[in-house]
Amino acid sequence: MHTLPETILVPIDFNDQSMHAMKRSYDFARFLGLEIVLLYVFENQDFAEAFLTKEELVSRVEKKLKDTATEIAGKTGLKVTPVLKQGKVYNEILKTAKELNSKYILMGTNDSAENVRIDKNQIGSNTSKIIRQSPIPVITVNGKQKFGLCHNILLPLDLTKETRHKVTYAVEIARRFGAGIRVVSVLWSKKDKDIKNELLAQLDQVKRFIEGENIRCTSELIESEGGEKMMVPRLLQYVEEQKNIDLIMIMTQQENKLVEYFLGSAAQSIIRLSQIPVMSITPFEFDSYSVTY
């Protein structure tokens, strides 16, 4: 039986942000041992707004996509496959990820058509839907920094059960990159000593678990003034202060135990405002994980 190669799916539409995200995929692919799939999705309005016939437009984009894939393969030595699809962008991205055995999806935070009108604390609708619905981790790229070696992964934790399941992904990524993990929690309610003690106990447990996997790890409780609304700014300030964190891993949340997942305001703000890549993990099938501290 033929086994599909493991891939990282990189949707592009040739706008600046998607091309920047594409360039950031090279190091992820190299260190994670993955092939790159470059995906372009035509939506119906693409044909309606074009001055070319449908066939001419498809032909031009197909050539540009193939040329881009060939150029990347030549520069990086990576295997790059161009794929052209037609349909709803988020649907085709999720379907292609499943068809091609993708382990990660890597994309920009904004849809090109929405760049002008979205609020700074929102992300593009396609990106948001993909993060909510994807059963595999989604890496979003917003900032313009060049990615290279991943020295440290930031793992923010709170006291929910679900958020701890991302520890397995953090260990896997850290091992492939030879990176360390920085486990942090933000304490925004300084008056509650019970919460502080519980957070400290969890940080210690997670640190010991990660070190038991032979990954270097530090843990820190970050205190913040101004209540819960300052949690994300304080976290991103910490990233800026440290200067050697290359990836943030976050867990999306579940709304009222329904099947549909959503991006909470904290997750949305981290994805939109972070200048380093953010890996979002949707907590599907919790029971399939075997993480104990």
C-alpha positions as CSV (number, residue, x, y, z in Angstrom):
1,M,0.0,0.0,0.0
2,H,1.4,3.4,-1.0
3,T,2.0,5.8,1.9
4,L,1.6,9.5,1.3
5,P,4.5,11.6,2.3
6,E,4.0,13.9,5.3
7,T,3.5,17.5,4.2
8,I,3.0,21.1,5.4
9,L,0.2,22.8,3.5
10,V,0.9,26.4,2.6
11,P,-2.1,28.3,1.0
12,I,-1.0,31.3,-1.1
13,D,-2.7,33.9,-3.2
14,F,0.5,35.8,-4.1
15,N,-0.3,38.8,-1.9
16,D,2.6,40.1,0.3
17,Q,1.5,38.4,3.5
18,S,0.9,35.0,1.9
19,M,4.3,35.1,0.2
20,H,6.0,36.1,3.4
21,A,4.3,33.1,5.2
22,M,5.4,30.9,2.3
23,K,9.0,31.9,2.9
24,R,8.6,31.1,6.6
25,S,7.5,27.6,5.8
26,Y,10.9,26.5,4.4
27,D,12.5,26.1,7.9
28,F,9.5,24.5,9.4
29,A,9.5,21.9,6.5
30,R,13.2,21.3,6.7
31,F,13.4,20.8,10.5
32,L,10.1,18.8,10.7
33,G,11.1,16.6,7.8
34,L,8.0,17.6,5.7
35,E,7.4,18.2,2.0
36,I,5.7,21.5,1.1
37,V,2.4,21.7,-0.7
38,L,1.6,25.1,-2.3
39,L,-2.1,25.6,-2.6
40,Y,-4.0,28.2,-4.6
41,V,-7.8,28.2,-4.4
42,F,-10.0,29.9,-7.0
43,E,-13.3,31.2,-5.7
44,N,-16.1,32.1,-8.1
45,Q,-15.7,35.8,-7.7
46,D,-12.1,35.5,-8.9
47,F,-13.4,34.6,-12.4
48,A,-16.2,37.2,-12.3
49,E,-13.8,40.0,-11.5
50,A,-11.1,39.0,-14.0
51,F,-10.7,40.6,-17.5
52,L,-9.5,37.2,-18.8
53,T,-11.5,34.1,-19.6
54,K,-11.7,31.4,-16.9
55,E,-9.3,29.2,-18.9
56,E,-6.8,32.0,-19.4
57,L,-6.9,33.0,-15.8
58,V,-6.4,29.4,-14.6
59,S,-3.6,28.9,-17.1
60,R,-1.7,32.0,-15.9
61,V,-2.1,31.2,-12.2
62,E,-1.1,27.5,-12.8
63,K,2.1,28.6,-14.5
64,K,2.9,31.1,-11.8
65,L,2.3,28.5,-9.1
66,K,4.4,25.9,-10.8
67,D,7.2,28.4,-11.4
68,T,7.1,29.4,-7.7
69,A,7.3,25.7,-6.6
70,T,10.2,25.1,-9.0
71,E,12.0,28.2,-7.7
72,I,11.6,27.2,-4.0
73,A,12.7,23.6,-4.7
74,G,15.8,24.9,-6.4
75,K,16.7,27.3,-3.6
76,T,16.0,25.1,-0.7
77,G,16.3,21.5,-1.9
78,L,12.9,20.7,-0.5
79,K,10.2,18.8,-2.3
80,V,7.5,21.3,-3.3
81,T,4.2,20.4,-4.9
82,P,1.9,23.0,-6.5
83,V,-1.9,22.3,-6.2
84,L,-4.7,24.3,-7.8
85,K,-8.3,24.0,-6.5
86,Q,-11.6,25.7,-7.0
87,G,-14.2,26.3,-4.4
88,K,-14.6,28.0,-1.0
89,V,-11.1,28.8,0.3
90,Y,-11.4,27.4,3.8
91,N,-13.2,24.3,2.6
92,E,-10.6,23.5,0.0
93,I,-7.7,24.1,2.4
94,L,-9.1,21.7,4.9
95,K,-10.0,19.1,2.3
96,T,-6.5,19.3,0.7
97,A,-4.8,19.0,4.1
98,K,-6.7,15.7,4.7
99,E,-6.2,14.4,1.1
100,L,-2.4,15.1,1.1
101,N,-1.6,13.9,4.7
102,S,-0.7,17.3,5.9
103,K,0.6,17.5,9.5
104,Y,0.4,21.3,9.6
105,I,-1.2,24.2,7.8
106,L,0.9,27.4,7.6
107,M,-0.6,30.6,6.4
108,G,-0.9,34.4,6.9
109,T,-3.3,35.9,9.4
110,N,-5.3,37.9,6.9
111,D,-7.3,37.2,3.7
112,S,-6.0,39.5,1.0
113,A,-9.4,40.9,0.2
114,E,-9.9,41.8,3.9
115,N,-6.6,43.4,4.7
116,V,-8.0,46.9,4.4
117,R,-11.1,46.5,6.5
118,I,-10.4,44.2,9.4
119,D,-9.9,45.5,12.9
120,K,-6.5,45.0,14.4
121,N,-7.8,42.5,16.9
122,Q,-9.5,40.3,14.3
123,I,-8.1,37.9,11.8
124,G,-9.3,37.1,8.3
125,S,-12.5,35.0,8.1
126,N,-10.9,32.2,6.1
127,T,-8.0,32.0,8.6
128,S,-10.4,32.0,11.5
129,K,-12.5,29.2,10.1
130,I,-9.5,27.1,9.3
131,I,-8.1,27.5,12.8
132,R,-11.5,26.6,14.3
133,Q,-12.2,23.6,12.2
134,S,-8.8,22.1,11.5
135,P,-8.0,18.8,13.3
136,I,-4.2,19.5,12.7
137,P,-2.2,22.4,14.1
138,V,-2.4,25.7,12.1
139,I,0.7,28.0,12.1
140,T,-0.2,31.6,11.4
141,V,2.4,34.2,10.4
142,N,1.8,37.9,10.9
143,G,5.2,39.6,11.6
144,K,7.9,40.1,9.0
145,Q,10.8,38.7,10.9
146,K,13.0,36.1,9.2
147,F,12.6,32.6,10.6
148,G,15.5,30.3,11.1
149,L,16.4,28.1,14.0
150,C,13.7,27.8,16.6
151,H,15.5,28.4,19.9
152,N,12.6,28.6,22.3
153,I,8.9,27.8,22.2
154,L,6.5,29.8,24.4
155,L,3.8,27.6,26.0
156,P,1.2,29.8,27.8
157,L,-0.9,27.7,30.2
158,D,-4.0,28.4,32.3
159,L,-5.9,26.1,34.6
160,T,-8.2,24.5,32.0
161,K,-7.7,20.8,31.3
162,E,-7.7,21.3,27.5
163,T,-4.8,23.8,27.4
164,R,-2.4,21.2,28.7
165,H,-2.8,18.9,25.7
166,K,-0.7,21.1,23.6
167,V,2.3,20.0,25.7
168,T,2.7,16.9,23.4
169,Y,2.9,19.1,20.3
170,A,5.4,21.4,22.0
171,V,7.7,18.5,22.9
172,E,7.5,17.1,19.4
173,I,8.3,20.5,17.8
174,A,11.0,21.2,20.3
175,R,12.7,17.8,19.7
176,R,12.7,18.3,15.9
177,F,14.1,21.8,16.2
178,G,16.4,21.2,19.1
179,A,14.6,24.0,20.9
180,G,13.8,24.7,24.5
181,I,10.3,25.3,25.9
182,R,9.3,28.3,28.1
183,V,6.2,27.5,30.1
184,V,4.4,30.6,31.4
185,S,1.2,31.6,33.1
186,V,-0.1,35.1,33.5
187,L,-1.5,36.0,36.9
188,W,-3.9,38.9,36.5
189,S,-5.7,38.4,39.8
190,K,-3.0,39.0,42.4
191,K,-5.4,38.9,45.3
192,D,-6.3,35.3,44.8
193,K,-3.6,33.3,46.5
194,D,-5.3,30.0,45.8
195,I,-5.1,30.6,42.0
196,K,-1.5,31.7,42.3
197,N,-0.5,28.5,44.2
198,E,-2.4,26.3,41.7
199,L,-0.7,28.0,38.7
200,L,2.7,27.6,40.4
201,A,2.0,23.9,41.0
202,Q,0.9,23.3,37.4
203,L,3.9,25.1,36.0
204,D,6.2,22.9,38.1
205,Q,4.4,19.7,37.0
206,V,4.6,20.7,33.3
207,K,8.2,21.7,33.6
208,R,9.1,18.3,35.2
209,F,7.2,16.5,32.5
210,I,9.0,18.3,29.7
211,E,12.4,17.8,31.3
212,G,11.5,14.1,31.6
213,E,11.3,14.1,27.8
214,N,14.9,15.4,27.7
215,I,13.8,18.9,26.5
216,R,15.3,21.9,28.3
217,C,12.5,23.9,30.0
218,T,11.9,26.9,32.1
219,S,8.7,27.9,33.9
220,E,7.6,31.4,35.0
221,L,4.6,33.0,36.5
222,I,4.2,36.5,35.0
223,E,2.2,39.0,37.1
224,S,0.1,41.6,35.4
225,E,-1.6,44.8,36.5
226,G,-5.0,45.8,35.1
227,G,-7.0,42.6,35.2
228,E,-7.7,40.0,32.6
229,K,-7.7,42.5,29.7
230,M,-4.0,42.9,30.2
231,M,-3.2,39.2,29.9
232,V,-2.4,39.2,26.2
233,P,-0.4,42.5,26.2
234,R,1.6,41.3,29.1
235,L,2.3,38.0,27.4
236,L,3.4,39.7,24.2
237,Q,5.5,42.1,26.2
238,Y,7.2,39.1,27.7
239,V,8.0,37.7,24.3
240,E,9.5,41.1,23.2
241,E,11.6,41.3,26.4
242,Q,13.0,37.8,26.0
243,K,14.1,38.3,22.4
244,N,14.8,34.6,21.7
245,I,11.3,33.1,21.5
246,D,10.5,31.9,18.0
247,L,7.1,30.3,18.3
248,I,4.0,30.6,20.5
249,M,1.7,27.6,21.0
250,I,-1.9,28.2,22.0
251,M,-5.0,26.1,22.4
252,T,-8.4,27.3,21.0
253,Q,-11.4,26.9,23.3
254,Q,-14.7,25.1,23.1
255,E,-18.0,26.8,23.5
256,N,-20.6,25.2,25.7
257,K,-19.3,21.7,24.8
258,L,-20.7,22.1,21.2
259,V,-19.0,20.5,18.2
260,E,-18.2,23.9,16.8
261,Y,-15.0,25.5,18.2
262,F,-14.4,29.2,18.4
263,L,-11.5,31.6,18.8
264,G,-11.6,33.3,22.1
265,S,-10.7,36.9,22.3
266,A,-7.3,36.1,23.9
267,A,-6.4,33.6,21.2
268,Q,-7.6,35.9,18.5
269,S,-5.5,38.8,19.9
270,I,-2.4,36.7,20.2
271,I,-2.7,35.5,16.6
272,R,-3.4,38.9,15.2
273,L,-0.8,40.9,17.3
274,S,2.1,38.5,17.6
275,Q,5.2,39.3,15.6
276,I,6.4,35.7,15.7
277,P,4.6,32.6,14.4
278,V,1.7,31.2,16.4
279,M,0.7,27.6,16.4
280,S,-3.0,27.0,17.2
281,I,-4.3,23.6,18.3
282,T,-7.9,22.8,18.4
283,P,-8.7,20.3,21.2
284,F,-10.3,17.5,19.2
285,E,-10.5,14.0,20.7
286,F,-9.0,14.8,24.1
287,D,-9.1,11.1,25.1
288,S,-6.6,10.2,22.4
289,Y,-3.9,12.1,24.2
290,S,-1.9,10.4,26.9
291,V,-0.3,13.3,28.7
292,T,0.1,13.0,32.5
293,Y,2.2,15.0,34.8
